Every structure is written in C-alpha cells, then in structure tokens.
Amino acid sequence: MDRKYRDSLPAIDKRRMSIPIPSRITWSGERERRKYLPRRMRSNSMEESEKDEQAIDTLLHSIDLECIEIVENLLKLPRFKSKINSSSETGQFAPGLTPLMLACHRNNYDIINLLFKRGATPIRRIETYDHDIQSSHAVLNSYRAISSMAYILRTNPRNSILTSLELAYETSKLSNIYYEFFQEYRALAQTLDNFATDLLNLCHPHELEVILVKGPTGAQLETISFALERERKQFVASPNFQLVLSPLWYGGTASLVQQWRSMTFLVKWSLLPVLMVLAMFSTPVITFLYLIFPNIKARGVCISEIVRTPLIKFIMHSASQIMFLVLLVVAATTSDNRAFTKIPIDDPIDNGIEFDSSPRSKIKLNSPSAVEWFVLFFITGMVWNELKQMSQGFGQYFNDLWNRIDACMIFLYCSTISLRIASYIMFYNEEKANLSHTRMRATHDGKSESWKSTDYLFLAEGLFAIANIFSFMRLIVLSTLSQQIGPLQISLARMVGDVIKFFIIFFLVLVSFTCGLHQLHYLYMVRCGTSGNVDIEYCRQGNPHPFATLASTVRSLFWALFNQSLYTIPYELGSKSTTDIILEVMYGGYYITAVIVLLRMLVSMLTTSYGAIEACADVEWKFARSLFWLGYIEDGATLPAPFNLIPSPKSIRYCIGRFHEWQNGETMFKKRPQDEAQTMESASAEIYKKIISNLIDRYRCESQRSTMDSSGLLEDGEDMKSRLVNVYTSNKTHHITYQIRY
C-alpha cells in the first residue's frame, strides 16, 4: 500500500493495518482471538509463538506453491531456518506435516534437495497400528512422503529400484491393515511399481545384467529374487526383466528354444509325448554320466554344466515325476501289488448261535512288491528334496502354493508307509497270539466288513489314494510354461480361493437349516419308513430318516445341491399335518437360498475371477513363469528323485570339507583371498554406482521432457528448432552464393 495513502488513514485504521491479516482462512478461533488482542494484554511468549506459527505457515505455503526462489530466500533467515523440521499444528495443513514432507507430497526434487542442504532431517517411518484418526493420517502422510520418487532419488539413489519395490510391498500390506485408506495405499503401490519399471526400461542392454543379476551388493540374483518374493508383478513382467531372465533359464539351448517357439500349438503338443519318453529313458544315463564322469565334455561343454542348466534340470525332474506316476498306475492296476490277498476257506465258523457254512475267505497280508519298493525309493527322494528346500527357510518354502501341495502329498505318503508298517506289526503279533481269526474272518462274497472301519490297513489305503490324486494334480504346474494354458492354470488357482470363500457362507446356511430340520423331525421320524417322503431303496437298507440325526441331515442337504436328495416332496394334495407343511416351507426355503441364490453367486464369483485374470493375463502369466523359473535357476536339487539319494561329487566334496574343518579347525579347500574378493566387490560397486547415476540422470531428463510436453513447451521448442534450421540453411546458401559470385 502507498505510504502517503496509509498516513492519510485515521488512527484506528492504522492500527488495523499494522495487524497481520492471515492469507488463508483458518479454523483456529483461539489463535485468531489472541492475534487481535491489545499489545498490553499479550505476553512476549504469546507473541513469539505466533511469530513461529506464522513462519511455519509461510514456509509451508511457499513449498505448497512450489516457489523455490521464495523458499530459498526464506531459509536464509534465522527464524525460518530454525523451523525447518517443525510442523504447523493450527494452520490449514495437516498436523505433523513438516516442510520436507510437504515437498515430498509435491514431488519437487529441487525443494527437497534445498531442504536437505539447509539441515532438514530425513523422514522416519511411523510404525504403529493404532486405528485412531490422528495415527491413521500420520501413517498415511509419512508413507506418502517417503514414497515420493524425488525423495527416493535424493536419499537413496544407489538402491532406488530396491527401495521402490520394498515400499510398494509395504504399502500393499498397509492397504489390508488400514481398510479406510485402501485406495490411497494401492495408488501409492501402483505409483512405486511404475517408477521402478520406468527406471528399468531406461537401462541400456549392457546395464541390465549389472542391475538385475549382480545387484548393489554383488549378490547373485538379488534384485530378481527380491522382486519375485515381494510379488511385484508389473516389474517382473517388464520386457527388460524377461530378457535378462530368459538366458538364465535356457542357458546354451537358446537356438533349440527358438525353433520350438516357431512351431504351432498342435505340433508342440504332438511332439511332447515323444520328447517325454526320450527324457524318461535318457535321464538315468545322464545321471550316471554326471555321477561317474562329471568332467566329460560334449561339444566342448562339461556334462556337469549341462546338467546344471535350469532347462535340463526341469526336463529331468519332469521325466522323474512321470516315471513315478507310471509306477503308481502299475501299483494300482496290478493285483500283485495289493496290500492283502483273500484266500477262500470252506470250514464252517461257529458264531455262538449256529454254524455258518457260507463260503468265506480269510485275509493274508502281502509283503511289498518290487513296484512298491520303487515307489518307496521315489518317495524317499522326494522327502530329501523337500527337506533341502525347507532348509532355506520355512516362510519362503510355504509361500509357494505348489510347495504346500508337495508338503501335503509327502505327508500323506509318509502316513501311508507308517500305517502299513503298524498294520504288519499288529497282524503278526496277533498271529503269534492265536488271535488272527478276528482279522481273517470275512463275510459273504469275500468282503472284509468284519474288520474295524478304522483299521490301519484301511486308513493306509485311503491316504494312499488321496496322495495319488495330489501326485497327478502336480502335473498342472507344467502348464505354467505354456502361454496358451498358463493363464488357465492361474485362473484355476484363483477360483479355488473363491470356492473356499463361498463355502464359508454356504456353511452358515447349511448349519442353520440343519438345526431347524433336525429339531422339527427328530422326535417324529426317528426310523426310516414312518413318512412316505423318503426314497424306498434308501429305507430298505435300514438307514435312519434323512432328518433324524444331525449327520444325516447335513448329508441330505449337501447332496440336495446336486439333485441327489434322499427326501422328496409328495404331489398328492391331501390333508397334511402342521409338521409336513412347515417341512415343505423350510425345505423350499433351503432350495431357494442354496441352489438359486448361492450357486448363482458362486458362478458370478468364478466369472469375475476369470475375467480379472484374463484382463491382465500377460502380466500374471509372466510373473508365474518367472517364479517357476527361479526355482530351477537357483542352486540346489540338481538331480531328481530318486537319483538324488546317490551322493554326487559336489556333496562328497562338501562333506569332506566340513569334516576336515570340524576336525582341524581350518578349511580344506582353497578360497579366494579376502583382499581379492574385496577388490572385486568394490569394483562392481563402483560400476553399479556409475550405472545408477546415469540412470537417474536419464529419468530426470525424461521427466522434464514429459512435463514440457504436457505443458505445451515442447511444441514451442520444436518451432524454435525449425526456425534455427531454416536460418542456418539460408545462411549456408547465402555463403555458397557469395563464394560463387566472387
């Protein structure tokens, strides 16, 4: 305001003009009342606190407007510089929001760099799971700040890719903890995934191996394993990531793989059985050469290196699994592999009342056949293989769905073996004590119903049958490598989760109707046949009424979903009791709720899951394939079962070295000198640092170019460039003309 005009104002107006007017409306009424109090009623501490609050608000407003010149000039003043790590508690900004956090929210690299130079402290993560209003907003603001791309590039440029992937994983977990900010945390995770993917896409071909394979610390496959463990699917499915991972999987067989990819789908699946038969017969030969002559060379490559190739390891493990399944089929279809044999007997048996001269048979337990011994060797090899994988970490092992299936399968097979052994021991102990007649006695037609239903042999056969189902289902994992069938396998796994969710709701509905129907009928229809609404054949078998017990009610209602109900509604319209009317109403309500509503809801859930997978089928399939590849790329489990039970040269060397170290206190085999290892690590670290520095410069230039393009400045620059070219061309033409003329 002009000084002459201000002096011409009345005295009361001068006093009002001396009072600072807030630039924006605030809701802190107490602060506004104190601000307009007379000076004699205000203490020095109140004035100092108001000045401090004004300084913080001014600094925050300048950062919010992204005026770097104003921020730089303000930070030169002592009052503003002392409040660089403070936050405004009464202004329009959120409580606890520091200038650095606000600059991170605006993603302004220059202001963040300026604040760090002036003494701003790094932002710490708020690790609390309190769900009150203040704590929830504080956690969200802190993660919005540290998830800023400018903040990551300024504070941790060396590990910018790993840091962004880790923060994306943490924000994804927080979205499941703080449901109120689910969309906000998911948006942060998506932004961080895009940032890491953009950095990877800016890498040159010779830089990809250094960044992904070696990593910042020089550890093998550090970045690849980190991204797969954190389930960063977008980063894993990026083209550069796949281009680095593919040579590690194929090894020296890249030319053959290109020929395989060029074939059509029908040709591939027609050749696949022939190739698997060849692999089944060649696996024992390759294993023999690997164990006896590991250094023999084929086309200049050692047999040990060929066997350690991930693709060859996969082929050998798949051939071993198919051989195991063939043995299971032979054991199930051959009578010589039965656990027991029925021997007919003609002598009558005294049952205490009268002699029974019906044709009977006795049971004779068989010893394991040759096929069963081979199956046992395969199971032992699989147990050893799973134990080696578990030694790397239980959490990492059970995080994979197929590892959990393998663990269940191994548990069932081990339980079967244990029950078979217990059954043999009990049988021979009873035979010695002359008590075997209780086990050898059987009913007509050679059935063994006189045995207990919980006999160890019956339990062993049941568990063995369930384990066989898991073994054959294990072949589904091979479809992960197919681009056509892989998405279907992923959809199947997702649909299994939907079915489990559905059965939670269906269980509640089933329990409610079970209790109601059982309560209505358990006093009136205890015996089958007291009502005409029951299946006649079911009654002839001596079974109770479908609703007489809780177990029979659950069984009847469950099979009613598949139109296999044991209860039928009569069609005649006669006089009915109140119980029958209520029964029909309840049974109709169950059909409407379970069949019409819940089953339709299940179909909708499965359709939605399949549509979600189909929408991002390429990303989901590439991530699942990369996760499958990594299991074979990493060291370990070179030979499949049961060949892994044979000690390999590597394992013998390792055991001898460990024994020598335990006996003498020193290593037997020479290691790389520590100075040489440190020199190589420092050299690789310098190379990685230089690559990351160039990568960050490229990203900043690309960001500035995209900003100019969005703001319309790039078009002006193109126009200026075209004008400069025209001027240069005209000057050059004029110069040539001048030379020719003179």
Summary of the structure (lengths in Angstrom):
residues: 742
radius of gyration: 38.7
end to end distance: 66.5
largest distance: 141.9
contacts: 1998
relative contact order: 0.06
helix: 71%
strand: 3%
